[in-house]
């Protein structure tokens, strides 16, 4: 067949020779959503039917063996030339995830700030992925923009911030801290008449960021990424409860000469190891006295606001200029679900951009606005969807009960550890973590080695997954000692599960001690 142009010329019809359309089913349509539901149902069913679930949180074996077996179970090396179909592919991937993955819902998975996510959040996240919306422009996802604005407003109210506050979701707490310090840097520069977008940071004299000596390492990394250098970070000593000492902070500020520009004070509300919360009201008063931006890293601790019992521990949070919070910790969301809140929306001014193909001025004036000016990202997935579904399903009270359950578990673990002669309680439960160490009377000089080895032994046997850290037990000038840690984020765990976990720790310690001594002989 031939087609005819407007000029009456005959041209070949190329349609019969076009490549055949792929048989892929796209998720965004009504039929696509039905296909997603059917595919997930089939994949879960296949995994439940054929996968061998480990007895503990991990499959027993060495890292090399597990990684090799998981890779081999995928069945091919590299990208296959031909596919095996949706059902077979999902069944295979599901089996690999089950047999060789980490089971966070197991009561002995207590290593990190990594909770088992709520089922409603996982299901909502699948819906969000199917929509493939983005938050940068109105025409990339209006419903997703509405959900993020709704969520931010709710979190602003929960934090006690004023009507000028705003916020944005980010891909993790480290990125939230980076964004918070970027805004702090630009605010300090603006007070000195410096436009960092055009002049850079080179004209800022001796920039300094002050934070607790136990602050998250992302503060240092953020300073490096922002061109300030990690040497810009000035650690502030902590007290016996591992909280920043306000008098030490005030002294450091007084000692700064005119050659230095203090950009921010970073307080921590829930340190990673200890859950300790810096004295926020006192720090806020010092920040206000010196006119310095106060950023609070509440990635861990913010979830305490869901709890009526623990919310008071975050008093003073409402005084912050910016706040980092992670709902993939004490919020039971699939990672990553982090948020940066700011006390005044004008802080985002430095991020605003007008791009002809994204957000032309006349579109914005007509109300077709997205959230491009809230983030360092352009395309940004709708992470607010899973949180919105969770809050609608469980409410603040439901999440608060989960927080309280985990806090109760930490208190029980603290008491059990303190009662064991072979264990030393290093840090009691402030939120949901407990730090301790195993004592070996036969070889006290090798206790660090033994504590490290027993954690690896429990992972290799698959019996338990516990955390590890280093702590100066006898003051700031003492050597760091290897310690173990329970991070309790599974509200379905029972006190009996905790007792069994402590028993497993004791068994591992007793098994490791003679083995190490024999190896040294």
C-alpha positions as CSV (number, residue, x, y, z in Angstrom):
1,X,0.0,0.0,0.0
2,X,1.0,3.6,-0.6
3,X,0.0,6.9,1.0
4,X,-0.6,10.2,-0.8
5,X,0.9,13.6,0.2
6,X,-0.9,16.9,0.0
7,X,0.9,17.5,-3.3
8,X,-0.5,14.3,-4.7
9,X,2.8,12.4,-4.7
10,X,2.7,8.7,-3.9
11,X,5.0,7.5,-1.1
12,X,5.6,4.1,0.4
13,X,3.5,3.2,3.5
14,X,6.1,2.2,6.1
15,X,3.7,1.2,8.8
16,X,3.8,-2.6,8.1
17,X,7.6,-2.4,8.6
18,X,7.6,-0.7,12.0
19,X,9.1,-2.7,14.8
20,X,6.6,-4.8,16.7
21,X,5.5,-3.1,20.0
22,X,7.0,-4.8,23.1
23,X,4.6,-6.9,25.1
24,X,5.4,-5.0,28.3
25,X,2.5,-3.9,30.6
26,X,2.9,-0.4,31.9
27,X,1.8,0.3,35.4
28,X,0.2,3.7,35.1
29,X,-3.1,2.6,33.5
30,X,-6.1,0.9,35.1
31,X,-5.0,-2.3,33.4
32,X,-1.4,-1.7,34.5
33,X,-2.4,-1.4,38.2
34,X,-4.4,-4.6,37.9
35,X,-1.3,-6.3,36.4
36,X,0.9,-4.9,39.3
37,X,-1.5,-6.4,41.8
38,X,-1.6,-9.7,40.1
39,X,2.2,-9.8,39.7
40,X,2.9,-9.0,43.3
41,X,0.3,-11.5,44.5
42,X,1.9,-14.2,42.3
43,X,5.5,-13.3,43.4
44,X,4.6,-13.3,47.1
45,X,2.9,-16.6,46.7
46,X,5.8,-18.2,44.8
47,X,8.3,-16.9,47.4
48,X,6.2,-18.3,50.3
49,X,5.9,-21.6,48.5
50,X,9.5,-22.3,47.5
51,X,11.8,-20.1,49.5
52,X,13.6,-21.5,52.6
53,X,13.2,-19.0,55.3
54,X,16.2,-18.8,57.7
55,X,15.7,-19.6,61.4
56,X,17.2,-16.3,62.4
57,X,17.5,-12.8,60.9
58,X,20.2,-13.9,58.5
59,X,21.0,-17.1,56.6
60,X,23.9,-18.9,58.2
61,X,27.2,-18.7,56.3
62,X,30.2,-16.5,55.6
63,X,29.7,-13.3,53.7
64,X,31.5,-14.7,50.7
65,X,29.3,-17.8,50.7
66,X,26.1,-15.9,51.0
67,X,26.9,-13.3,48.4
68,X,28.0,-16.0,45.9
69,X,24.9,-18.1,46.5
70,X,22.6,-15.1,46.1
71,X,24.3,-14.1,42.9
72,X,24.1,-17.7,41.5
73,X,20.4,-17.9,42.5
74,X,19.7,-15.2,40.0
75,X,20.4,-17.8,37.3
76,X,22.3,-15.8,34.8
77,X,25.6,-13.8,34.5
78,X,25.1,-10.3,33.4
79,X,22.1,-8.9,31.5
80,X,20.2,-11.7,29.8
81,X,19.6,-11.5,26.0
82,X,16.0,-12.7,26.4
83,X,13.7,-12.3,29.3
84,X,11.9,-15.0,31.3
85,X,8.7,-13.2,31.8
86,X,7.1,-11.2,34.6
87,X,5.9,-14.1,36.8
88,X,9.1,-16.1,36.6
89,X,11.3,-13.0,37.1
90,X,9.4,-11.8,40.2
91,X,9.3,-15.4,41.6
92,X,13.1,-15.7,41.2
93,X,13.8,-12.3,42.7
94,X,11.4,-12.9,45.6
95,X,13.1,-16.2,46.4
96,X,16.6,-14.6,46.4
97,X,15.3,-11.8,48.7
98,X,13.8,-14.2,51.2
99,X,16.5,-16.9,51.3
100,X,19.6,-14.6,51.3
101,X,18.3,-11.3,52.7
102,X,17.9,-9.7,56.1
103,X,14.6,-10.3,58.0
104,X,14.0,-7.2,59.9
105,X,10.8,-8.5,61.4
106,X,12.8,-11.2,63.3
107,X,13.1,-10.2,67.0
108,X,16.8,-10.8,67.0
109,X,17.5,-8.2,64.2
110,X,18.6,-5.3,66.4
111,X,21.7,-3.9,64.7
112,X,20.8,-0.7,63.1
113,X,18.2,2.1,63.0
114,X,16.4,0.0,60.4
115,X,12.9,-1.1,61.3
116,X,10.6,-3.6,59.7
117,X,8.3,-1.3,57.6
118,X,4.6,-1.2,58.1
119,X,2.6,-3.2,55.5
120,X,0.4,-0.2,54.7
121,X,3.5,1.8,53.9
122,X,4.9,-0.9,51.6
123,X,1.6,-1.2,49.8
124,X,1.3,2.6,49.4
125,X,4.9,2.8,48.2
126,X,4.1,0.3,45.4
127,X,1.2,2.6,44.4
128,X,3.5,5.6,44.4
129,X,6.0,3.8,42.3
130,X,3.3,2.8,39.8
131,X,2.3,6.5,39.5
132,X,5.9,7.5,38.8
133,X,5.0,11.0,39.8
134,X,7.6,13.7,40.4
135,X,7.5,16.7,42.7
136,X,9.4,19.3,40.7
137,X,6.5,20.6,38.6
138,X,2.7,20.6,38.8
139,X,2.3,18.7,35.6
140,X,4.6,15.9,36.9
141,X,2.3,14.9,39.7
142,X,-0.4,17.2,41.2
143,X,-1.7,14.6,43.6
144,X,1.8,13.8,44.9
145,X,2.4,17.5,45.5
146,X,-0.8,17.8,47.4
147,X,0.2,14.8,49.6
148,X,3.6,16.2,50.4
149,X,2.2,19.6,51.3
150,X,-0.4,17.9,53.6
151,X,2.3,15.8,55.2
152,X,4.7,18.8,55.7
153,X,2.0,20.8,57.4
154,X,1.3,18.0,59.8
155,X,4.9,17.5,60.7
156,X,5.4,21.3,61.1
157,X,2.5,21.2,63.7
158,X,3.9,18.1,65.4
159,X,7.3,19.9,65.8
160,X,5.7,23.0,67.2
161,X,7.0,25.3,64.4
162,X,5.1,28.5,63.5
163,X,2.9,29.4,60.6
164,X,5.9,30.5,58.4
165,X,7.5,27.0,58.6
166,X,7.9,24.7,55.6
167,X,9.8,21.6,54.6
168,X,10.6,19.0,52.0
169,X,11.2,15.3,51.8
170,X,14.8,14.2,51.0
171,X,16.5,10.8,50.1
172,X,17.9,10.4,53.6
173,X,19.1,12.0,56.9
174,X,22.5,12.7,55.5
175,X,20.9,14.7,52.6
176,X,18.6,16.5,55.0
177,X,21.6,17.5,57.1
178,X,23.4,18.6,54.0
179,X,20.5,20.7,52.9
180,X,20.0,22.2,56.4
181,X,23.7,23.3,56.5
182,X,23.5,24.6,53.0
183,X,20.6,26.9,54.1
184,X,22.5,27.8,57.2
185,X,25.6,28.7,55.2
186,X,23.6,30.8,52.7
187,X,21.8,32.6,55.6
188,X,25.1,33.5,57.2
189,X,26.5,34.7,53.9
190,X,23.4,36.8,53.2
191,X,23.8,38.6,56.5
192,X,27.3,39.6,55.3
193,X,26.1,40.7,51.9
194,X,27.4,37.6,50.1
195,X,25.4,35.8,47.4
196,X,26.8,32.3,47.5
197,X,25.0,31.4,44.2
198,X,27.3,33.7,42.3
199,X,30.2,34.4,44.6
200,X,30.7,31.0,46.1
201,X,31.9,30.4,49.6
202,X,35.4,31.6,49.2
203,X,34.5,35.0,50.5
204,X,33.3,33.6,53.9
205,X,36.1,34.0,56.4
206,X,36.9,31.0,58.5
207,X,33.5,29.2,58.4
208,X,32.8,27.1,61.5
209,X,30.1,24.6,62.3
210,X,29.7,23.6,66.0
211,X,28.2,20.2,67.0
212,X,28.4,17.6,69.7
213,X,31.4,15.3,69.6
214,X,28.8,12.5,69.1
215,X,27.1,14.2,66.2
216,X,26.5,12.0,63.1
217,X,29.4,11.8,60.7
218,X,27.1,13.3,57.9
219,X,27.7,16.8,59.5
220,X,31.4,16.5,58.6
221,X,30.6,15.1,55.1
222,X,28.2,17.9,54.5
223,X,30.8,20.5,55.4
224,X,33.2,18.8,52.9
225,X,30.5,18.8,50.2
226,X,29.7,22.4,50.7
227,X,33.3,23.5,50.2
228,X,33.8,24.4,53.9
229,X,36.1,21.5,54.6
230,X,35.8,19.0,57.5
231,X,38.1,21.1,59.5
232,X,35.3,23.6,59.7
233,X,33.6,21.3,62.2
234,X,34.3,22.1,65.9
235,X,33.3,19.3,68.2
236,X,31.7,20.3,71.5
237,X,32.3,18.0,74.6
238,X,29.5,16.0,76.0
239,X,28.4,15.3,79.6
240,X,28.0,12.0,81.5
241,X,24.7,11.5,79.7
242,X,26.4,12.0,76.3
243,X,24.7,15.3,75.7
244,X,26.3,18.5,74.4
245,X,27.5,20.7,77.2
246,X,26.0,24.2,76.8
247,X,28.7,25.8,78.8
248,X,31.4,24.2,76.6
249,X,29.5,25.5,73.5
250,X,29.4,29.0,74.9
251,X,33.1,28.9,75.7
252,X,34.0,27.8,72.2
253,X,32.0,30.6,70.7
254,X,33.6,33.2,72.9
255,X,37.1,31.9,71.9
256,X,36.3,32.3,68.2
257,X,38.2,35.3,66.9
258,X,37.1,37.7,64.2
259,X,38.8,35.6,61.6
260,X,36.0,32.9,62.0
261,X,32.4,33.0,60.8
262,X,30.1,30.6,62.8
263,X,27.6,29.3,60.4
264,X,25.5,26.9,62.5
265,X,25.2,25.0,65.7
266,X,24.1,21.4,65.1
267,X,22.2,19.9,68.1
268,X,21.4,16.2,68.1
269,X,18.1,14.8,69.2
270,X,18.8,11.1,69.4
271,X,22.4,10.2,68.8
272,X,22.9,7.0,66.7
273,X,24.6,5.0,69.4
274,X,22.9,6.2,72.6
275,X,19.7,8.0,71.7
276,X,20.9,10.9,73.8
277,X,19.2,14.2,73.3
278,X,21.2,17.5,73.6
279,X,19.7,20.2,75.9
280,X,17.8,22.0,73.1
281,X,16.4,25.0,75.0
282,X,19.9,26.0,76.3
283,X,21.5,25.5,73.0
284,X,18.7,27.6,71.3
285,X,19.3,30.4,73.7
286,X,23.1,30.4,72.9
287,X,22.3,30.3,69.2
288,X,19.9,33.3,69.5
289,X,22.4,35.3,71.6
290,X,25.0,35.0,68.9
291,X,22.7,35.2,65.9
292,X,23.6,31.7,64.7
293,X,21.5,29.2,62.8
294,X,20.4,26.3,64.9
295,X,20.0,23.0,63.1
296,X,18.7,19.9,65.0
297,X,19.5,16.5,63.7
298,X,16.5,14.6,65.0
299,X,16.7,11.9,62.4
300,X,16.3,9.3,65.2
301,X,14.6,11.2,68.0
302,X,11.8,13.0,66.1
303,X,9.6,9.9,66.3
304,X,9.4,10.4,70.0
305,X,6.9,13.2,69.3
306,X,4.4,10.5,68.4
307,X,4.6,9.3,72.0
308,X,2.9,11.1,74.8
309,X,5.4,9.5,77.2
310,X,8.5,10.6,75.4
311,X,7.5,13.8,73.5
312,X,8.6,16.0,76.4
313,X,12.2,14.9,75.9
314,X,12.3,17.0,72.7
315,X,11.3,20.2,74.4
316,X,13.0,23.1,72.6
317,X,12.8,21.5,69.2
318,X,10.4,24.2,68.2
319,X,13.2,26.8,68.6
320,X,15.2,25.3,65.7
321,X,15.8,27.0,62.4
322,X,15.9,23.7,60.7
323,X,15.2,20.1,61.7
324,X,16.2,16.7,60.1
325,X,13.9,13.8,60.7
326,X,13.8,10.3,59.4
327,X,10.5,8.5,59.2
328,X,12.3,5.3,58.1
329,X,13.5,5.0,61.7
330,X,10.9,5.7,64.4
331,X,8.2,5.9,61.7
332,X,8.4,2.4,60.2
333,X,8.5,3.6,56.6
334,X,10.4,1.9,53.8
335,X,13.7,3.7,53.3
336,X,14.3,6.4,52.5
337,X,11.8,8.8,54.0
338,X,13.6,11.8,55.4
339,X,12.4,15.3,55.9
340,X,14.0,18.7,56.4
341,X,11.8,21.2,58.2
342,X,12.6,24.9,58.3
343,X,11.1,27.6,60.6
344,X,10.7,30.0,57.8
345,X,10.0,29.1,54.2
346,X,12.1,32.0,53.0
347,X,15.2,29.9,53.8
348,X,14.6,28.0,50.6
349,X,15.0,31.2,48.5
350,X,18.6,30.3,47.5
351,X,17.3,27.0,45.9
352,X,14.7,28.6,43.7
353,X,15.1,28.4,39.9
354,X,13.0,29.4,37.0
355,X,13.5,27.1,34.0
356,X,11.6,27.6,30.8
357,X,10.9,23.9,30.2
358,X,9.8,23.3,33.8
359,X,8.3,26.2,35.7
360,X,7.9,29.3,33.5
361,X,6.8,32.4,35.4
362,X,3.4,32.7,33.7
363,X,2.6,29.1,34.6
364,X,3.6,29.8,38.2
365,X,1.5,33.0,38.3
366,X,-1.5,30.9,37.1
367,X,-1.1,28.5,40.0
368,X,0.8,25.7,38.1
369,X,3.5,25.4,40.7
370,X,5.6,22.5,41.7
371,X,8.3,22.1,44.4
372,X,11.4,22.5,42.4
373,X,12.6,25.3,44.7
374,X,12.5,23.2,47.8
375,X,15.2,20.7,46.9
376,X,18.6,20.0,45.3
377,X,16.8,17.4,43.2
378,X,14.8,17.9,40.1
379,X,13.0,14.6,39.6
380,X,11.9,13.5,43.0
381,X,9.8,10.4,43.8
382,X,6.5,10.8,45.8
383,X,7.7,9.4,49.2
384,X,5.0,11.3,51.0
385,X,2.4,8.8,49.7
386,X,3.5,6.0,52.0
387,X,3.7,8.3,55.0
388,X,0.2,9.8,54.3
389,X,-1.2,6.3,54.1
390,X,0.5,5.3,57.3
391,X,-0.8,8.4,59.2
392,X,-4.3,7.9,57.9
393,X,-4.2,4.2,58.8
394,X,-2.7,4.5,62.3
395,X,-2.8,8.1,63.4
396,X,-0.4,9.7,65.8
397,X,-1.7,7.5,68.7
398,X,-1.0,4.3,66.8
399,X,2.6,5.2,66.0
400,X,3.0,6.5,69.6
401,X,2.0,3.1,70.9
402,X,4.7,1.5,68.7
403,X,7.3,4.0,70.0
404,X,6.3,3.2,73.6
405,X,6.5,-0.6,72.9
406,X,10.1,-0.3,71.6
407,X,11.0,2.0,74.6
408,X,9.6,-0.7,77.0
409,X,11.8,-3.3,75.2
410,X,14.9,-1.2,75.7
411,X,14.1,-0.7,79.4
412,X,13.7,-4.5,79.8
413,X,17.0,-5.1,77.9
414,X,18.7,-2.6,80.2
415,X,17.5,-4.3,83.3
416,X,18.4,-7.8,82.0
417,X,21.9,-6.7,81.0
418,X,22.6,-4.9,84.3
419,X,21.7,-8.1,86.1
420,X,24.2,-10.3,84.2
421,X,27.7,-10.4,85.8
422,X,29.3,-11.2,82.4
423,X,27.8,-8.0,80.8
424,X,28.6,-4.4,81.5
425,X,25.8,-1.8,80.9
426,X,27.5,1.1,79.1
427,X,24.6,3.3,78.3
428,X,21.0,3.0,79.6
429,X,17.9,3.4,77.4
430,X,17.1,7.0,76.5
431,X,15.0,6.1,73.4
432,X,15.2,2.5,72.0
433,X,18.9,1.7,72.1
434,X,21.0,0.0,74.8
435,X,24.9,-0.2,74.7
436,X,26.8,-2.8,76.6
437,X,29.8,-5.1,76.4
438,X,30.8,-8.6,77.3
439,X,33.3,-9.1,80.1
440,X,35.9,-11.8,80.0
441,X,37.5,-12.3,83.4
442,X,40.0,-14.9,82.0
443,X,41.4,-12.5,79.4
444,X,40.3,-8.9,80.1
445,X,43.0,-7.5,77.9
446,X,41.3,-9.2,74.9
447,X,37.8,-8.1,75.6
448,X,37.7,-5.8,72.6
449,X,38.7,-8.7,70.3
450,X,36.2,-11.0,72.0
451,X,33.3,-8.5,71.6
452,X,34.0,-8.0,67.9
453,X,34.4,-11.7,67.3
454,X,31.2,-12.7,69.1
455,X,29.1,-10.3,67.0
456,X,30.5,-11.8,63.8
457,X,29.9,-15.3,65.2
458,X,26.2,-14.6,65.7
459,X,26.0,-13.2,62.1
460,X,27.7,-16.3,60.7
461,X,25.5,-18.7,62.5
462,X,22.4,-16.6,61.6
463,X,21.3,-16.5,65.3
464,X,21.2,-12.8,65.8
465,X,22.2,-9.5,64.3
466,X,23.3,-6.9,66.9
467,X,25.1,-3.6,66.6
468,X,28.6,-2.6,67.4
469,X,30.3,0.7,68.3
470,X,33.3,2.1,70.1
471,X,33.0,4.1,73.4
472,X,35.5,5.9,75.6
473,X,34.4,4.3,78.9
474,X,36.7,6.4,81.3
475,X,36.5,9.9,80.0
476,X,37.6,11.8,76.9
477,X,41.2,10.9,77.2
478,X,40.6,7.1,77.6
479,X,41.0,4.6,74.8
480,X,38.0,3.6,72.8
481,X,36.6,0.2,73.7
482,X,34.5,-2.1,71.5
483,X,30.9,-2.3,72.7
484,X,27.8,-4.0,71.5
485,X,24.4,-2.5,71.0
486,X,20.7,-3.4,70.7
487,X,18.7,-1.0,68.5
488,X,15.1,-2.0,69.2
489,X,12.6,-1.0,66.5
490,X,10.3,-4.0,66.3
491,X,7.2,-3.3,68.4
492,X,6.0,-7.0,68.0
493,X,9.1,-8.2,69.9
494,X,8.4,-9.5,73.4
495,X,10.3,-9.4,76.7
496,X,10.9,-13.1,76.3
497,X,12.5,-12.5,72.9
498,X,14.8,-10.0,74.5
499,X,15.7,-12.6,77.2
500,X,16.5,-15.1,74.5
501,X,18.6,-12.5,72.7
502,X,20.7,-11.8,75.8
503,X,21.1,-15.6,76.3
504,X,22.4,-15.8,72.7
505,X,24.9,-13.0,73.4
506,X,26.1,-14.8,76.5
507,X,26.5,-18.1,74.6
508,X,28.5,-16.4,71.9
509,X,30.7,-14.7,74.4
510,X,31.4,-17.9,76.2
511,X,32.1,-19.7,72.9
512,X,34.4,-17.0,71.6
513,X,36.6,-16.6,74.7
514,X,38.3,-20.0,74.8
515,X,38.5,-20.1,71.0
516,X,40.5,-16.9,70.9
517,X,42.7,-17.9,73.8
518,X,43.4,-21.3,72.1
519,X,44.2,-19.5,68.8
520,X,46.7,-17.3,70.6
521,X,48.5,-20.2,72.3
